[in-house]
Amino acid sequence: MSFKFLVVDKIDKVKIIKENFCDVCPIDINMWFKANGLTPESMNEIRQYIFEEWLLKKIVSSKNKVMAGSQPVIIYEYTTSSFVSMLSEKITEVLHPEKCDVILFAE
């Protein structure tokens, strides 16, 4: 099975995606940073580990919806190539896709 994970920078863009898909499954990384009073620049190894474990749990908890056809949407405004690589790794770890595309969605 193949998956496409969309990455948007703001939650407002989820509404645009909902117009094209019946159901979306959002994971709001921006809220995690806000709730923890952190920025990507303030991350150290321990915080990075905690973040990655949180993200892994979010993907695991979304697995059934994604497998049922919901469009997964990652909300994160600081997207980098290393983030996309880490996200692909976590998705593969949970969903075991034949192919996984991480697509940056720009309006």
Residue pairs with C-beta under 8 A, 6 or more apart in sequence:
1 67
1 95
1 97
1 98
2 97
2 98
2 99
2 100
2 101
3 66
3 72
3 91
3 95
3 97
3 99
3 100
3 101
4 71
4 72
4 100
4 101
4 103
5 72
5 73
5 74
5 87
5 91
5 100
5 101
5 102
5 103
6 17
6 71
6 72
6 73
6 74
6 103
6 105
7 73
7 74
7 75
7 76
7 79
7 84
7 87
7 102
7 103
7 104
7 105
8 14
8 17
8 73
8 74
8 75
8 76
8 105
9 75
9 76
9 77
9 79
10 30
10 75
10 77
11 26
11 28
11 30
11 75
13 75
13 105
13 107
14 24
14 26
14 73
14 75
16 107
17 24
17 71
17 73
17 105
18 24
21 70
21 71
22 69
22 70
23 65
23 69
23 70
23 71
24 70
24 71
24 72
24 73
25 62
25 65
25 66
25 70
25 71
25 72
25 73
26 72
26 73
26 74
26 75
27 55
27 58
27 59
27 62
27 72
27 73
27 74
27 75
28 75
29 55
29 74
29 75
29 76
30 75
30 76
30 77
31 75
32 51
32 54
33 39
33 40
36 47
38 47
39 78
40 78
43 51
52 86
52 90
55 87
55 90
56 90
56 93
56 94
59 90
59 91
59 94
59 95
60 94
62 70
62 72
63 94
63 95
66 72
66 95
67 95
73 105
74 87
74 102
76 83
79 104
84 102
84 104
87 102
88 100
88 102
91 97
91 100
91 102
92 100
